[in-house]
Amino acid sequence: MTKRLYRVGKNSVTLVLLFAYTVCIAQHIPRAEFNFRNDNDLYLFNKQDQYYTNGIFFNLRRAVDTARLATDETNRLWGITLGQKMYNAYTASIRYIEEVDRPITAYLFVAANVDRYFANETFLLLTAEAGTIGQRALGRQFQESVHKVFRLYDITGWEYQLENAFGIDVSARYGGLLYRNTPRWFDISGDAKATLGLNHTGLSMTSTLRFGRINAIGQSAYTSSRLQARGKSVGRELFFYYSPQLNFVAYDATLQGGLFLRNKGPVTYTPARWVWYNQVGIMYAKNALSLHLQYIFYTKEVPGMFFRHRYGSVGMGYRF
């Protein structure tokens, strides 16, 4: 009898522990998110390394403690990003300096951000970024390594790249929902962004149209806000979007070189003050995973550039 009671008790404890473990797994609330994105014109299958030819970004985001949220705030996230952008002339096979129609450089940076989302479906994103252009940005080494691995053509022209220059930028982006239809399969949002610093200074205005299964602005993959400070579960998303953007460029170190350098590099250009971007893409998000694919095309960054540019972008996010 004693043995039987012991076995029953032991089995009960085991069942309770298994039940508690199952409940914990089922109620796990993601508090962090890892994101990866790669921009490249090769995604358009055009076999070229032109202008903004590659961008690679690693981002880690985390939800803040709910005690820090304001009464009208539904979500707040902070994050850090490490990235590199690479710029060629119209080709990565340059023989003469006269062929450099856009300055050659990479831009290596680290950025920290705080993103706030409010009950009226507006948002405020604040970012501080430190970055460098020139040899320290490691563009030549990265591009030559990639071409060797994939047995692509030999890279030439990096001897004409911009000189080393370090700078810090700060930016603020504010926007929100403008319209959403009653069935909630279409909406329009808009935002404005201001950037001030040694590498980049300018303004931009963007509007976004989303079509499909969409979430609120503060719970969407489009605004990188599916991670929730309050621990709410968010629904699945699958939507197409179109985002036209108008940029005013006051200063761009990747075109003009370091702001305070006398010798900025062998080739620099004054940027076109107004640049028009168009972004078309698709996003999918469910549970812990987000995926996106987009196509970007824009007007000339420098009036004398030989071509306008376009490229593709792929990305994924995982919440844990």
VEXDRENKOL-114787 format. One record per residue (C-alpha): z, x, y; chain; residue in one letter. Coordinates in steps of 0.2 Angstrom, whole numbers, plus 5000, padded with zeros to 4 digits. Each point is the difference from the previous one (the first is absolute). Layout:
N
@Z = Z, X = X, Y = Y, ch = A, aa = A
...
//
This chain:
320
@Z = 5000, X = 5000, Y = 5000, ch = A, aa = M
@Z = 5005, X = 5014, Y = 5012, ch = A, aa = T
@Z = 4983, X = 5009, Y = 4996, ch = A, aa = K
@Z = 4990, X = 4984, Y = 5003, ch = A, aa = R
@Z = 5009, X = 4997, Y = 5017, ch = A, aa = L
@Z = 4996, X = 5019, Y = 5004, ch = A, aa = Y
@Z = 4982, X = 4998, Y = 4996, ch = A, aa = R
@Z = 4999, X = 4983, Y = 5010, ch = A, aa = V
@Z = 5008, X = 5008, Y = 5015, ch = A, aa = G
@Z = 4989, X = 5016, Y = 4999, ch = A, aa = K
@Z = 4984, X = 4989, Y = 4999, ch = A, aa = N
@Z = 5006, X = 4990, Y = 5015, ch = A, aa = S
@Z = 5003, X = 5015, Y = 5010, ch = A, aa = V
@Z = 4983, X = 5006, Y = 4996, ch = A, aa = T
@Z = 4992, X = 4984, Y = 5004, ch = A, aa = L
@Z = 5009, X = 5000, Y = 5017, ch = A, aa = V
@Z = 4994, X = 5017, Y = 5004, ch = A, aa = L
@Z = 4982, X = 4996, Y = 4995, ch = A, aa = L
@Z = 5001, X = 4985, Y = 5011, ch = A, aa = F
@Z = 5007, X = 5009, Y = 5015, ch = A, aa = A
@Z = 4987, X = 5014, Y = 4998, ch = A, aa = Y
@Z = 4986, X = 4986, Y = 4999, ch = A, aa = T
@Z = 5007, X = 4992, Y = 5016, ch = A, aa = V
@Z = 5000, X = 5016, Y = 5009, ch = A, aa = C
@Z = 4982, X = 5004, Y = 4995, ch = A, aa = I
@Z = 4994, X = 4983, Y = 5005, ch = A, aa = A
@Z = 5009, X = 5000, Y = 5017, ch = A, aa = Q
@Z = 4995, X = 5018, Y = 5004, ch = A, aa = H
@Z = 4996, X = 5000, Y = 5019, ch = A, aa = I
@Z = 4988, X = 5014, Y = 5006, ch = A, aa = P
@Z = 5007, X = 5010, Y = 5014, ch = A, aa = R
@Z = 4986, X = 5013, Y = 5001, ch = A, aa = A
@Z = 4982, X = 5002, Y = 5000, ch = A, aa = E
@Z = 4988, X = 5014, Y = 4997, ch = A, aa = F
@Z = 4982, X = 4999, Y = 5007, ch = A, aa = N
@Z = 4985, X = 5011, Y = 4998, ch = A, aa = F
@Z = 4983, X = 4999, Y = 5009, ch = A, aa = R
@Z = 4984, X = 5010, Y = 5000, ch = A, aa = N
@Z = 4986, X = 4998, Y = 5012, ch = A, aa = D
@Z = 4983, X = 5008, Y = 4996, ch = A, aa = N
@Z = 4982, X = 4997, Y = 5004, ch = A, aa = D
@Z = 4995, X = 5004, Y = 4982, ch = A, aa = L
@Z = 5007, X = 4983, Y = 4995, ch = A, aa = Y
@Z = 4984, X = 4994, Y = 5008, ch = A, aa = L
@Z = 4990, X = 5010, Y = 4987, ch = A, aa = F
@Z = 4990, X = 5009, Y = 5014, ch = A, aa = N
@Z = 5004, X = 5017, Y = 4994, ch = A, aa = K
@Z = 5005, X = 5007, Y = 5017, ch = A, aa = Q
@Z = 5015, X = 5008, Y = 5009, ch = A, aa = D
@Z = 4997, X = 4993, Y = 5018, ch = A, aa = Q
@Z = 5012, X = 4999, Y = 5015, ch = A, aa = Y
@Z = 5016, X = 4992, Y = 4994, ch = A, aa = Y
@Z = 4997, X = 5005, Y = 4982, ch = A, aa = T
@Z = 5017, X = 4999, Y = 4991, ch = A, aa = N
@Z = 5017, X = 4994, Y = 5003, ch = A, aa = G
@Z = 5015, X = 5000, Y = 4988, ch = A, aa = I
@Z = 5016, X = 4992, Y = 5003, ch = A, aa = F
@Z = 5017, X = 4999, Y = 4991, ch = A, aa = F
@Z = 5013, X = 4987, Y = 5007, ch = A, aa = N
@Z = 5017, X = 4996, Y = 4995, ch = A, aa = L
@Z = 5008, X = 4984, Y = 5007, ch = A, aa = R
@Z = 5018, X = 4993, Y = 4998, ch = A, aa = R
@Z = 5008, X = 4983, Y = 5005, ch = A, aa = A
@Z = 5015, X = 5001, Y = 5012, ch = A, aa = V
@Z = 5017, X = 4992, Y = 4997, ch = A, aa = D
@Z = 4999, X = 4982, Y = 5004, ch = A, aa = T
@Z = 5016, X = 5002, Y = 5011, ch = A, aa = A
@Z = 4988, X = 5010, Y = 5013, ch = A, aa = R
@Z = 4988, X = 4985, Y = 5002, ch = A, aa = L
@Z = 5000, X = 4990, Y = 5016, ch = A, aa = A
@Z = 5002, X = 4982, Y = 4999, ch = A, aa = T
@Z = 4982, X = 4996, Y = 5003, ch = A, aa = D
@Z = 4994, X = 5015, Y = 4988, ch = A, aa = E
@Z = 4994, X = 4996, Y = 4983, ch = A, aa = T
@Z = 4996, X = 5017, Y = 4994, ch = A, aa = N
@Z = 5002, X = 5019, Y = 5005, ch = A, aa = R
@Z = 4993, X = 5015, Y = 4991, ch = A, aa = L
@Z = 5000, X = 5019, Y = 5004, ch = A, aa = W
@Z = 4988, X = 5012, Y = 4993, ch = A, aa = G
@Z = 4994, X = 5018, Y = 5000, ch = A, aa = I
@Z = 4982, X = 5005, Y = 4997, ch = A, aa = T
@Z = 4992, X = 5017, Y = 4996, ch = A, aa = L
@Z = 4981, X = 5001, Y = 5003, ch = A, aa = G
@Z = 4985, X = 5010, Y = 5004, ch = A, aa = Q
@Z = 4984, X = 4995, Y = 5008, ch = A, aa = K
@Z = 4984, X = 5010, Y = 4999, ch = A, aa = M
@Z = 4985, X = 5001, Y = 5012, ch = A, aa = Y
@Z = 4983, X = 5008, Y = 4998, ch = A, aa = N
@Z = 4985, X = 5000, Y = 5010, ch = A, aa = A
@Z = 4985, X = 4989, Y = 4994, ch = A, aa = Y
@Z = 5001, X = 5010, Y = 4984, ch = A, aa = T
@Z = 5012, X = 5013, Y = 4992, ch = A, aa = A
@Z = 4985, X = 5012, Y = 4998, ch = A, aa = S
@Z = 4999, X = 5008, Y = 5018, ch = A, aa = I
@Z = 4989, X = 5015, Y = 5002, ch = A, aa = R
@Z = 5000, X = 5001, Y = 5019, ch = A, aa = Y
@Z = 5012, X = 4996, Y = 5014, ch = A, aa = I
@Z = 4987, X = 4989, Y = 5008, ch = A, aa = E
@Z = 5001, X = 4988, Y = 4985, ch = A, aa = E
@Z = 5019, X = 4996, Y = 5004, ch = A, aa = V
@Z = 4998, X = 4983, Y = 5008, ch = A, aa = D
@Z = 5018, X = 4995, Y = 4997, ch = A, aa = R
@Z = 5014, X = 5013, Y = 5000, ch = A, aa = P
@Z = 5006, X = 5007, Y = 4983, ch = A, aa = I
@Z = 5018, X = 4999, Y = 4996, ch = A, aa = T
@Z = 5014, X = 4992, Y = 4989, ch = A, aa = A
@Z = 5015, X = 4991, Y = 5006, ch = A, aa = Y
@Z = 5016, X = 5002, Y = 4990, ch = A, aa = L
@Z = 5015, X = 4990, Y = 5005, ch = A, aa = F
@Z = 5016, X = 4992, Y = 4995, ch = A, aa = V
@Z = 5006, X = 4983, Y = 5008, ch = A, aa = A
@Z = 5015, X = 4989, Y = 5000, ch = A, aa = A
@Z = 5000, X = 4981, Y = 5004, ch = A, aa = N
@Z = 5011, X = 4985, Y = 5002, ch = A, aa = V
@Z = 4991, X = 4983, Y = 4997, ch = A, aa = D
@Z = 5008, X = 4984, Y = 5006, ch = A, aa = R
@Z = 4994, X = 4982, Y = 4995, ch = A, aa = Y
@Z = 5007, X = 4985, Y = 5008, ch = A, aa = F
@Z = 5002, X = 4981, Y = 4996, ch = A, aa = A
@Z = 4986, X = 4995, Y = 5012, ch = A, aa = N
@Z = 4988, X = 5011, Y = 4990, ch = A, aa = E
@Z = 4999, X = 5014, Y = 5013, ch = A, aa = T
@Z = 5003, X = 5018, Y = 4996, ch = A, aa = F
@Z = 5004, X = 5016, Y = 5009, ch = A, aa = L
@Z = 4995, X = 5017, Y = 4992, ch = A, aa = L
@Z = 5007, X = 5016, Y = 5007, ch = A, aa = L
@Z = 4994, X = 5017, Y = 4995, ch = A, aa = T
@Z = 5003, X = 5019, Y = 5004, ch = A, aa = A
@Z = 4988, X = 5012, Y = 4993, ch = A, aa = E
@Z = 4999, X = 5019, Y = 5000, ch = A, aa = A
@Z = 4984, X = 5009, Y = 4995, ch = A, aa = G
@Z = 4989, X = 5015, Y = 5002, ch = A, aa = T
@Z = 4981, X = 5003, Y = 5001, ch = A, aa = I
@Z = 4991, X = 5017, Y = 4996, ch = A, aa = G
@Z = 5002, X = 5012, Y = 4986, ch = A, aa = Q
@Z = 5018, X = 4995, Y = 4997, ch = A, aa = R
@Z = 4994, X = 4982, Y = 4995, ch = A, aa = A
@Z = 4993, X = 5008, Y = 4984, ch = A, aa = L
@Z = 4983, X = 4991, Y = 5001, ch = A, aa = G
@Z = 4989, X = 5014, Y = 4994, ch = A, aa = R
@Z = 5011, X = 5004, Y = 4985, ch = A, aa = Q
@Z = 5001, X = 4982, Y = 4995, ch = A, aa = F
@Z = 4982, X = 4996, Y = 5002, ch = A, aa = Q
@Z = 4994, X = 5016, Y = 4991, ch = A, aa = E
@Z = 5011, X = 4997, Y = 4986, ch = A, aa = S
@Z = 4994, X = 4982, Y = 4997, ch = A, aa = V
@Z = 4982, X = 5006, Y = 5000, ch = A, aa = H
@Z = 5004, X = 5013, Y = 4988, ch = A, aa = K
@Z = 5009, X = 4988, Y = 4988, ch = A, aa = V
@Z = 4986, X = 4987, Y = 5000, ch = A, aa = F
@Z = 4986, X = 5014, Y = 5001, ch = A, aa = R
@Z = 4993, X = 4993, Y = 5016, ch = A, aa = L
@Z = 4990, X = 5010, Y = 5013, ch = A, aa = Y
@Z = 5007, X = 5015, Y = 5009, ch = A, aa = D
@Z = 5010, X = 4997, Y = 5016, ch = A, aa = I
@Z = 4994, X = 5009, Y = 5016, ch = A, aa = T
@Z = 5005, X = 4998, Y = 5019, ch = A, aa = G
@Z = 5019, X = 5001, Y = 5000, ch = A, aa = W
@Z = 4999, X = 5016, Y = 5010, ch = A, aa = E
@Z = 4996, X = 4988, Y = 5014, ch = A, aa = Y
@Z = 5016, X = 4990, Y = 4998, ch = A, aa = Q
@Z = 5012, X = 4996, Y = 5014, ch = A, aa = L
@Z = 5014, X = 5012, Y = 5004, ch = A, aa = E
@Z = 5018, X = 4997, Y = 4995, ch = A, aa = N
@Z = 5010, X = 4987, Y = 5010, ch = A, aa = A
@Z = 5016, X = 4991, Y = 4997, ch = A, aa = F
@Z = 5005, X = 4983, Y = 5008, ch = A, aa = G
@Z = 5011, X = 4985, Y = 4999, ch = A, aa = I
@Z = 4995, X = 4982, Y = 5003, ch = A, aa = D
@Z = 5009, X = 4984, Y = 5001, ch = A, aa = V
@Z = 4992, X = 4982, Y = 4998, ch = A, aa = S
@Z = 5005, X = 4982, Y = 5001, ch = A, aa = A
@Z = 4991, X = 4986, Y = 4992, ch = A, aa = R
@Z = 5003, X = 4981, Y = 5004, ch = A, aa = Y
@Z = 4992, X = 4985, Y = 4993, ch = A, aa = G
@Z = 5001, X = 4984, Y = 4991, ch = A, aa = G
@Z = 4993, X = 4984, Y = 4993, ch = A, aa = L
@Z = 4987, X = 4991, Y = 5011, ch = A, aa = L
@Z = 4995, X = 4986, Y = 4989, ch = A, aa = Y
@Z = 5001, X = 4994, Y = 4981, ch = A, aa = R
@Z = 4992, X = 4985, Y = 4993, ch = A, aa = N
@Z = 5011, X = 4986, Y = 4991, ch = A, aa = T
@Z = 4995, X = 5005, Y = 4982, ch = A, aa = P
@Z = 5005, X = 5018, Y = 5004, ch = A, aa = R
@Z = 4984, X = 5008, Y = 4993, ch = A, aa = W
@Z = 4994, X = 5007, Y = 5018, ch = A, aa = F
@Z = 5009, X = 5008, Y = 5015, ch = A, aa = D
@Z = 4996, X = 5010, Y = 5015, ch = A, aa = I
@Z = 5012, X = 5013, Y = 5007, ch = A, aa = S
@Z = 4999, X = 5013, Y = 5014, ch = A, aa = G
@Z = 5009, X = 5015, Y = 5006, ch = A, aa = D
@Z = 4999, X = 5014, Y = 5013, ch = A, aa = A
@Z = 5005, X = 5018, Y = 4998, ch = A, aa = K
@Z = 5004, X = 5014, Y = 5012, ch = A, aa = A
@Z = 5001, X = 5018, Y = 4996, ch = A, aa = T
@Z = 5007, X = 5014, Y = 5011, ch = A, aa = L
@Z = 5001, X = 5019, Y = 4995, ch = A, aa = G
@Z = 4992, X = 5017, Y = 4999, ch = A, aa = L
@Z = 4988, X = 4996, Y = 4986, ch = A, aa = N
@Z = 4995, X = 4982, Y = 5003, ch = A, aa = H
@Z = 5002, X = 4989, Y = 5016, ch = A, aa = T
@Z = 4991, X = 4983, Y = 5001, ch = A, aa = G
@Z = 5001, X = 4981, Y = 4998, ch = A, aa = L
@Z = 4993, X = 4989, Y = 4986, ch = A, aa = S
@Z = 4998, X = 4981, Y = 4998, ch = A, aa = M
@Z = 4997, X = 4992, Y = 4983, ch = A, aa = T
@Z = 4997, X = 4983, Y = 4993, ch = A, aa = S
@Z = 5001, X = 4996, Y = 4982, ch = A, aa = T
@Z = 4993, X = 4985, Y = 4990, ch = A, aa = L
@Z = 5007, X = 4997, Y = 4982, ch = A, aa = R
@Z = 4992, X = 4989, Y = 4987, ch = A, aa = F
@Z = 5008, X = 4996, Y = 4983, ch = A, aa = G
@Z = 5017, X = 4999, Y = 4993, ch = A, aa = R
@Z = 5011, X = 5007, Y = 5015, ch = A, aa = I
@Z = 5018, X = 5002, Y = 5004, ch = A, aa = N
@Z = 5009, X = 4999, Y = 5017, ch = A, aa = A
@Z = 4998, X = 5015, Y = 5011, ch = A, aa = I
@Z = 5017, X = 5008, Y = 4996, ch = A, aa = G
@Z = 4997, X = 4998, Y = 4981, ch = A, aa = Q
@Z = 4982, X = 5006, Y = 4998, ch = A, aa = S
@Z = 4991, X = 5016, Y = 4993, ch = A, aa = A
@Z = 4989, X = 5000, Y = 5015, ch = A, aa = Y
@Z = 5015, X = 5004, Y = 5012, ch = A, aa = T
@Z = 5009, X = 5011, Y = 4986, ch = A, aa = S
@Z = 5014, X = 4988, Y = 5000, ch = A, aa = S
@Z = 5002, X = 4993, Y = 4982, ch = A, aa = R
@Z = 5015, X = 5010, Y = 4998, ch = A, aa = L
@Z = 5014, X = 4989, Y = 5006, ch = A, aa = Q
@Z = 5017, X = 5005, Y = 5009, ch = A, aa = A
@Z = 5007, X = 4983, Y = 4995, ch = A, aa = R
@Z = 4995, X = 5002, Y = 4982, ch = A, aa = G
@Z = 4989, X = 4985, Y = 5000, ch = A, aa = K
@Z = 4986, X = 4998, Y = 4987, ch = A, aa = S
@Z = 4982, X = 4999, Y = 5007, ch = A, aa = V
@Z = 4986, X = 4991, Y = 4993, ch = A, aa = G
@Z = 4984, X = 5008, Y = 4993, ch = A, aa = R
@Z = 4986, X = 5004, Y = 5012, ch = A, aa = E
@Z = 4981, X = 5001, Y = 4998, ch = A, aa = L
@Z = 4990, X = 5000, Y = 5016, ch = A, aa = F
@Z = 4985, X = 5007, Y = 5009, ch = A, aa = F
@Z = 5002, X = 5005, Y = 5018, ch = A, aa = Y
@Z = 4989, X = 5006, Y = 5015, ch = A, aa = Y
@Z = 5008, X = 5010, Y = 5014, ch = A, aa = S
@Z = 4990, X = 5004, Y = 5016, ch = A, aa = P
@Z = 5009, X = 5013, Y = 5011, ch = A, aa = Q
@Z = 4997, X = 5007, Y = 5017, ch = A, aa = L
@Z = 5007, X = 5017, Y = 5004, ch = A, aa = N
@Z = 5002, X = 5008, Y = 5017, ch = A, aa = F
@Z = 5001, X = 5019, Y = 4998, ch = A, aa = V
@Z = 5009, X = 5010, Y = 5014, ch = A, aa = A
@Z = 5002, X = 5016, Y = 4989, ch = A, aa = Y
@Z = 4996, X = 5005, Y = 4983, ch = A, aa = D
@Z = 5004, X = 5018, Y = 4994, ch = A, aa = A
@Z = 4988, X = 4999, Y = 4985, ch = A, aa = T
@Z = 4986, X = 4999, Y = 5013, ch = A, aa = L
@Z = 5007, X = 5009, Y = 5015, ch = A, aa = Q
@Z = 5011, X = 5013, Y = 4992, ch = A, aa = G
@Z = 5019, X = 5004, Y = 5005, ch = A, aa = G
@Z = 5005, X = 4992, Y = 5016, ch = A, aa = L
@Z = 5007, X = 5016, Y = 5008, ch = A, aa = F
@Z = 4989, X = 5013, Y = 4992, ch = A, aa = L
@Z = 4988, X = 5010, Y = 5010, ch = A, aa = R
@Z = 4990, X = 5005, Y = 4985, ch = A, aa = N
@Z = 4999, X = 4983, Y = 4991, ch = A, aa = K
@Z = 4986, X = 5006, Y = 4988, ch = A, aa = G
@Z = 4982, X = 5004, Y = 4999, ch = A, aa = P
@Z = 4994, X = 4982, Y = 5002, ch = A, aa = V
@Z = 5009, X = 4985, Y = 5008, ch = A, aa = T
@Z = 4994, X = 4984, Y = 5007, ch = A, aa = Y
@Z = 5005, X = 4987, Y = 5013, ch = A, aa = T
@Z = 5003, X = 4984, Y = 4989, ch = A, aa = P
@Z = 4991, X = 4983, Y = 5003, ch = A, aa = A
@Z = 5014, X = 4990, Y = 5009, ch = A, aa = R
@Z = 4997, X = 4984, Y = 4991, ch = A, aa = W
@Z = 4997, X = 5000, Y = 4981, ch = A, aa = V
@Z = 4997, X = 4984, Y = 4990, ch = A, aa = W
@Z = 5007, X = 4999, Y = 4982, ch = A, aa = Y
@Z = 4996, X = 4987, Y = 4987, ch = A, aa = N
@Z = 5010, X = 4999, Y = 4984, ch = A, aa = Q
@Z = 4996, X = 4988, Y = 4985, ch = A, aa = V
@Z = 5011, X = 5000, Y = 4984, ch = A, aa = G
@Z = 5009, X = 4992, Y = 4986, ch = A, aa = I
@Z = 5018, X = 5000, Y = 4995, ch = A, aa = M
@Z = 5009, X = 4995, Y = 4985, ch = A, aa = Y
@Z = 5019, X = 5001, Y = 4997, ch = A, aa = A
@Z = 5012, X = 4993, Y = 4987, ch = A, aa = K
@Z = 5018, X = 5004, Y = 4996, ch = A, aa = N
@Z = 5002, X = 5019, Y = 5002, ch = A, aa = A
@Z = 4981, X = 5005, Y = 5002, ch = A, aa = L
@Z = 4988, X = 4999, Y = 5015, ch = A, aa = S
@Z = 4982, X = 5006, Y = 5000, ch = A, aa = L
@Z = 4987, X = 5000, Y = 5014, ch = A, aa = H
@Z = 4982, X = 5005, Y = 5002, ch = A, aa = L
@Z = 4992, X = 5000, Y = 5017, ch = A, aa = Q
@Z = 4984, X = 5006, Y = 5009, ch = A, aa = Y
@Z = 5000, X = 5006, Y = 5018, ch = A, aa = I
@Z = 4986, X = 5004, Y = 5012, ch = A, aa = F
@Z = 5001, X = 5004, Y = 5019, ch = A, aa = Y
@Z = 4991, X = 5006, Y = 5015, ch = A, aa = T
@Z = 4998, X = 5018, Y = 5005, ch = A, aa = K
@Z = 5015, X = 5010, Y = 5004, ch = A, aa = E
@Z = 4990, X = 5012, Y = 5011, ch = A, aa = V
@Z = 4985, X = 4993, Y = 5010, ch = A, aa = P
@Z = 4989, X = 5015, Y = 4993, ch = A, aa = G
@Z = 5004, X = 4998, Y = 4982, ch = A, aa = M
@Z = 4985, X = 4998, Y = 4989, ch = A, aa = F
@Z = 5006, X = 4985, Y = 4990, ch = A, aa = F
@Z = 5012, X = 4986, Y = 5000, ch = A, aa = R
@Z = 5013, X = 5001, Y = 4986, ch = A, aa = H
@Z = 5006, X = 4990, Y = 4985, ch = A, aa = R
@Z = 5012, X = 5003, Y = 4985, ch = A, aa = Y
@Z = 5010, X = 4991, Y = 4987, ch = A, aa = G
@Z = 5018, X = 5000, Y = 4996, ch = A, aa = S
@Z = 5011, X = 4996, Y = 4985, ch = A, aa = V
@Z = 5018, X = 4998, Y = 4999, ch = A, aa = G
@Z = 5015, X = 4994, Y = 4989, ch = A, aa = M
@Z = 5018, X = 4997, Y = 5002, ch = A, aa = G
@Z = 5015, X = 4998, Y = 4988, ch = A, aa = Y
@Z = 5017, X = 4993, Y = 5004, ch = A, aa = R
@Z = 5015, X = 5005, Y = 4990, ch = A, aa = F
//
